[in-house]
Amino acid sequence: MLVATHNKVFHADEVSAIALLKIFTDEKIIVERVNHNMTDFSKYDMVIDISRKFDGVKYFDHHQNKGGKSSAGLIWEYLGLEKEYYQISKLIRIIDKHDVGEVKATPFEYPNLIRCFNSDDVNDKVLQARAFDKAVEFAITIFSSLKDAQDELIQAKQIVADSYFFDSNPDIIYLDKFTPHWSSYINGELTPSIKAVVWKDDYENNFKLKLVPKSVGNFKSNTKALPQDTSMEFVHSAGFFAVAEDEEKMKKYLNKIKL
């Protein structure tokens, strides 16, 4: 897919639009950065943030759209994934608000970080082309990370749904497959009766135990702290995490401390 966007100073909207196309389409995206006064775009498959045209199919110059969206917002709408990847949608909204002059981003927010990638001489085509490519790679890293986290959350929901009680204890959930996102579905608010989660670490060949938080993102546990015990390989000093050599030692430890 041959895509045109403007040259010289670049911003978060067209950089992000290109990054989104690279991540969420199966097309090989080739970008040409052209002069602002260019009028013939017939050879391009998509035109972003330039052309003074908007049709939502080929032309995505947000200056011709009254919907309060930047070029990134228009491409995100075109891809149709706003609801599926809501975290990306939040970031896109920050870009939109900044680009259309609704809410100025702070110095360390994403739109201004992208602007930092511009070269010292924006009129130098070679330097600016390299700078643009670096900015796109940075954007791809950010959006891909958000996409992966959302995909993992969906997988985590199924993993938790397939879990069962450890050693027939209704206070402790055993995960057949570990996911770092289990706390989004097992915590003191959603499942107040669950006190801890256990899983086997196949890489380290041991069993791990972690106390359930009172809520997502909360460091406070839903039960008392885990006590130190010489039978365990490790018990964190804060009492929220422990490691046992094998399943039997984990069972004995939990039966002893009675969460």
C-alpha positions in Angstrom: 0.0 0.0 0.0 1.6 3.3 -1.1 0.7 6.0 1.4 1.4 9.8 1.1 1.8 12.2 3.9 3.4 15.6 4.2 7.1 16.2 4.6 9.1 18.6 6.9 7.9 18.8 10.5 5.9 15.7 11.5 3.4 15.3 14.4 1.9 12.5 16.4 -1.2 12.3 14.2 0.3 11.2 10.9 3.1 9.2 12.6 0.5 7.3 14.6 -1.8 6.8 11.6 1.1 5.2 9.7 2.0 3.0 12.8 -1.6 1.9 13.1 -1.8 0.8 9.5 1.5 -1.1 9.9 0.1 -3.0 12.9 -3.5 -3.6 12.1 -3.4 -4.3 8.3 -1.8 -7.1 6.4 -0.5 -4.7 3.8 3.1 -3.7 3.4 3.0 0.0 4.0 5.3 2.2 1.9 5.3 5.9 2.9 6.2 8.8 0.7 6.5 12.2 2.4 5.6 14.9 -0.1 5.4 18.7 -0.3 2.3 20.4 1.2 1.4 22.0 -2.2 1.2 18.7 -4.0 -2.1 18.3 -5.9 -1.8 15.0 -7.9 -2.3 12.0 -5.5 -3.5 9.6 -8.2 -0.7 7.0 -7.7 -1.3 6.7 -4.0 -3.6 4.1 -2.2 -4.1 6.3 0.8 -3.3 10.0 1.6 -2.9 11.1 5.2 -2.8 14.6 6.7 -2.5 16.3 3.3 -4.4 16.9 0.1 -7.2 19.0 1.6 -9.6 16.1 1.0 -11.4 13.7 3.2 -13.6 10.8 2.1 -12.8 8.2 4.8 -11.5 5.7 2.1 -8.5 7.2 0.4 -8.2 10.7 1.7 -7.7 11.4 5.4 -6.8 15.1 5.7 -8.4 15.9 9.1 -8.4 19.6 8.3 -11.4 18.9 6.0 -13.3 16.9 8.7 -15.4 18.6 11.4 -15.5 15.6 13.7 -12.8 16.8 16.1 -10.4 14.0 15.1 -6.8 14.1 14.0 -5.5 12.0 11.1 -4.7 9.3 13.6 -8.3 9.4 14.9 -9.7 9.1 11.3 -7.5 6.1 10.5 -8.4 4.5 13.8 -12.1 5.0 12.9 -11.4 3.6 9.4 -9.8 0.4 11.0 -13.0 0.0 13.1 -11.2 -1.2 16.3 -12.2 1.6 18.8 -14.2 -0.7 21.1 -12.0 -3.8 20.8 -8.8 -1.9 21.8 -10.1 0.7 24.2 -6.7 1.5 25.7 -5.4 2.5 22.2 -8.6 4.5 21.8 -7.8 6.5 24.9 -4.3 7.4 23.5 -5.8 8.3 20.1 -8.2 10.6 21.9 -5.2 12.4 23.5 -3.6 12.8 20.1 -6.9 14.1 18.6 -7.5 16.7 21.4 -4.0 18.0 21.1 -3.9 18.1 17.4 -7.2 19.9 16.9 -6.5 22.4 19.7 -9.0 21.1 22.2 -6.6 20.1 25.0 -2.9 20.8 24.8 -0.7 17.8 25.8 1.8 18.2 28.6 5.5 18.2 27.8 5.9 14.5 28.6 2.7 13.2 27.0 2.8 11.1 23.8 2.1 13.9 21.2 5.1 16.0 22.5 7.3 13.0 22.8 6.7 12.2 19.1 7.5 15.8 18.2 10.9 15.4 19.8 11.9 12.9 17.1 12.1 15.7 14.5 15.7 16.4 13.3 17.5 19.6 14.0 17.0 20.6 10.3 13.5 19.7 9.2 14.3 20.9 5.7 17.0 18.2 5.3 15.1 15.4 3.5 17.5 12.7 4.5 17.8 13.6 8.1 14.0 14.1 8.4 13.2 10.9 6.7 15.4 9.0 9.2 13.8 10.9 12.1 10.3 10.1 10.8 11.1 6.4 10.5 12.4 6.4 14.1 9.2 8.1 15.3 7.0 5.6 13.5 9.0 2.7 15.1 8.5 4.3 18.5 4.8 4.6 17.9 4.6 1.0 16.7 6.3 -0.1 20.0 3.7 1.9 22.0 0.6 0.7 20.1 1.8 -2.9 19.8 2.4 -3.0 23.5 -1.2 -1.7 24.2 -2.6 -4.2 21.6 -0.7 -7.1 23.2 -1.8 -6.2 26.7 -5.4 -6.1 25.5 -5.1 -9.4 23.7 -3.5 -11.0 26.8 -6.4 -9.7 28.9 -8.9 -11.5 26.6 -6.8 -14.7 27.0 -6.5 -14.2 30.7 -10.3 -14.2 31.1 -10.5 -17.6 29.6 -7.6 -18.9 31.6 -9.3 -17.8 34.8 -12.6 -19.3 33.7 -10.8 -22.6 33.2 -9.1 -22.5 36.7 -10.1 -24.6 39.7 -9.6 -24.7 43.5 -6.1 -25.7 44.6 -6.1 -28.7 46.9 -9.9 -28.4 47.1 -9.5 -25.2 49.0 -12.3 -22.7 48.0 -10.1 -19.8 49.1 -7.3 -20.6 46.6 -7.4 -20.7 42.8 -5.0 -22.8 40.7 -4.1 -21.6 37.2 -3.3 -24.3 34.7 -1.6 -21.7 32.7 0.0 -18.6 34.2 -1.1 -15.1 33.1 0.1 -11.9 34.6 -3.4 -10.4 34.1 -5.2 -12.8 36.4 -5.8 -10.1 39.0 -8.1 -8.3 36.5 -10.6 -11.2 37.1 -9.6 -12.5 40.5 -9.5 -9.8 43.2 -11.1 -8.8 46.5 -13.9 -6.8 44.8 -14.9 -9.3 42.1 -14.2 -12.5 44.1 -14.0 -11.6 47.8 -13.8 -15.2 48.9 -10.6 -15.9 46.9 -7.5 -15.2 49.0 -4.6 -16.5 46.8 -3.6 -17.8 43.4 -1.2 -20.7 42.8 0.5 -21.8 39.6 3.3 -24.1 38.4 6.3 -22.3 36.9 7.4 -24.8 34.3 10.6 -22.8 33.5 11.8 -22.8 37.1 10.1 -26.1 37.9 8.5 -24.9 41.1 5.2 -23.7 42.5 4.4 -20.1 43.1 1.8 -18.4 45.3 0.5 -14.8 45.3 -2.1 -13.2 47.4 -5.1 -11.7 45.7 -5.3 -7.9 45.8 -8.3 -6.1 47.1 -8.8 -4.5 43.7 -7.0 -4.2 40.4 -3.8 -2.2 40.8 -4.0 -2.3 44.6 -1.0 -3.6 46.5 -3.1 -4.4 49.6 -3.9 -8.1 49.9 -7.3 -9.6 50.4 -6.0 -11.6 53.4 -3.2 -11.6 56.1 0.4 -11.5 55.0 2.2 -14.8 54.3 4.5 -15.9 57.2 8.1 -16.9 56.7 8.7 -20.7 56.7 11.9 -22.7 56.3 10.2 -25.3 54.2 9.6 -22.7 51.4 12.2 -21.7 48.8 11.2 -18.1 49.2 8.7 -15.9 51.0 8.7 -12.2 50.2 9.4 -10.0 53.2 6.2 -8.1 52.5 4.3 -11.4 52.7 2.4 -11.3 49.4 4.4 -13.8 47.4 6.0 -17.2 48.0 7.7 -20.1 46.2 7.7 -23.8 47.0 9.9 -26.5 45.6 7.0 -28.6 44.6 3.2 -29.0 44.8 3.3 -31.1 48.1 5.4 -28.5 49.9 3.0 -25.8 48.7 0.0 -27.7 50.0 1.6 -28.3 53.4 2.5 -24.6 53.7 -1.0 -23.5 52.9 -2.6 -26.0 55.2 -0.3 -24.8 58.0 -0.9 -21.1 57.6 -4.6 -21.4 56.8 -5.4 -18.2 54.9 
